[in-house]
Amino acid sequence: MEAGGVARAVLRGWRTTDLGELALDLGDARGELSITEDGCVRLRAGRGASLPPRAELALGREAVRTVAPDVQETAEGVALTHAGRRGTVRVELAAEPFSLRVLERGGAPLAGFEAPIFDAFGGGSIVCHAREGERFFGFGESPGSFDKRGTSLRLRNHDVGVPRGGPRYLSVPFFLGFVPGDPTSARGLLLDALGPCRFDVAESHGDRVVVTSERDGLDLSVVPGPTPAEVLTRMTARVGRPALPPLWSLGHHQSRWSYGSDAEVRAVAAEIRRRRIPTDVIHLDIDYMDGYRVFTWHPRRFPDPKGLVADLAKQGFRVVAIVDPGVKVDEGWSVYRDGCERDVFCRSDDGERYTLRVWPKEAALPDFNRSEVRRWWGEQHRPLLDAGVAGIWNDMNEPAGWARDVRVGRLILPFQKQDLSRVVQSDPAETGHRVEHERVRNVYGQQQCRATRAFLETERPGERPFVLTRSGTAGVQSLAAVWTGDNVSRWDDLRASIPMLLNLSLSGVAFCGADIGGFFGSCTPELYARWIQLGALQPFARTHSVWLGRRQEPWRFGRRVEAIARESLELRMRLLPYLYGLFHAAEESGAPVWRPLFFEFPDDPESAAVDDQLMLGPELLVAPVMERGARSRELYLPPGRWMAWHDDAQYVGPRRVRVAAPLERLPLFLRAGAIVPTQSPGLHVGDAPEEPCVLEVVPGADGAGLLTEDDGSSTAYRQGGVARTTLRLWDRAGGRLRLEIGRRQGDFAVPDRTLRVVVRGCTPPRQVTLNGARVDEGSGVPGYRAAGGRLEVRFLERGDGHSLEVEPAP
Ligand code: GLC
């Protein structure tokens, strides 16, 4: 024991358990070391006799299966070795001073730890060696630099009001470490804490990451790569894969705090359709409620919610309604009374019901850590579901609120910070113990989403739920989409959205987006134009703004910007088949939809430094304009050949280029070898596209793709109700091209259709053949046309496989 009640661990003894774990006697602390089935190394350690709670039990994740490794005594201490499917993992422990080395594949060092310390409050910290040149990404939602090396982060979910600095509503105690240019250097570290924690990312000491959990010891997992993609595959296997969303939720969402009446919502909807702005969803913010009582409808302003939702449905809109956790303290209201009778609300340590100030003045907070409370909470959604609401938006769930406010009309000025220091909750593993809220704070929002999602799943069996959340922690992607909360209508926030969304993506959260146009403040026409160009390609695309600011529907900025918004959203609709495939891939492998360049080009050192561009899946590079007045931008193209989306201009990377970017244009590039499935754009996903399948093909390299189709809304895809078509491209010497469209696999029935292949950057050919037979030039089916540097081939696709060959003219 050292001065100040801090215990520095020494390994005094060890024994193996029946489950193959190594139980460690660390003097004043105790630990448990295991190798998990997927090759991760997990260390749980805490002061005294207690080990940290298992997050998988607390959050309802799948159990973590461990293997039984070989255990050998060594000169320094003890070593564990396991030869698994993915190679050999070895962990070497030294007794004094206690240290831990993780080695993989042929003894390559993966991670080194030393100096674990456990304090008198149950906190624990450990030093992880930072590798030379290593960059650190992830951590959930945090503003600031993309690479977090040289910074310190405290991860405690909270509402900062107008955002500045540090992490905020949602944190994921996980980083992906990567050495630029070394494709096999990726590794991850997950600190599975339920409460606040800290990462000193080589700020205090250039070669160390100090990982600290403020309470409840340490539960660390080293996640091997070797590639960034493999780290995410394993990380999301552990905490939860991104759930495949319903297709409609991939359309554009229109929101504003607040559409205040039935008439206003109808008017917005009518205007969206009249102006032909592709949109699928309208959000109802807090003003649909009666006095901000959750689950109610305002009787005068929303007299017939069912009628409203049904009429909107006829026009192809879904409705998403906001549900905050705070329940208005109102003895005369059944939901509050029922909640009190069932004792669902959090209490202070003196046994009093805890309340805080939120929109409905005094509000009580459900204790979502108890399964019966989650069920109760779910049940309360019935009035919303009965009205036909399609999805639920969980906001203020850090939880946010304040102690005192002043209200002037609709304006609410929070004056005193909330104090949740005395609030207690159920232990999330439901062992019957109570824990201080702070110890489990970071899971509060996620537990709300769990309640919401579970209810939607029970009430609408076989349907994919849509839940949107502001707060959460590791694994939130298996429950909800995430938006980054209250940003500001300014250029800096537009720029900041890229590193923020990329770090969220690298934290496992594939379905994420920032409010298009910015929430606070008033957006200018130019800023809105640039924002929607990028935002339309966000995984989650929603225009939202505060009631105080300028109205922000896409047509509020004049005709020119309206046309830009329409075109941007049409591009999203065009790319929907590709985007949807990325969401399928995210659920299968954890690969994010928005990817930093280095994710696709891990052996290119330059790519890791790029934080103002992104890859939308493997084939599209997006380099938005984020500077006022700019009509061109410089960007970086990684190694390989590239083609500009709008004019087929060709480039060879790696190189920096400056491209023209008039206000109407988003710099967007296709990678050579790409086969991007697209469709003709509709006004919403239910609008049957005139052309359901158009393959955009980019010669210049061999390539592969996958077309994934299903009913877009049910869970039948999990039982084979999906159609998968593999796509292959060979770009042979002399400009000969061969495109193979595989035989469709799976049980989902796709009707026969005319498929169009567009080969970009292609001169008129000598001959085109389909399955060996010559195709004639002309507008027949099959038939081809060549003009303007593109070749277009149309033919009937029945799912039985096709091979298309293009012979260039000599
Ligand atoms: C919070 C949300 C914002 C919402 C507002 C009113 O500030 O982040 O999106 O509009 O509350 O519900």
Boltz pocket constraint, residues with backbone or C-beta under 6 A from the ligand:
constraints:
  - pocket:
      binder: B
      contacts: [[A, 256], [A, 257], [A, 285], [A, 286], [A, 322], [A, 395], [A, 396], [A, 470], [A, 485], [A, 486], [A, 544], [A, 545], [A, 546]]
      max_distance: 6.0
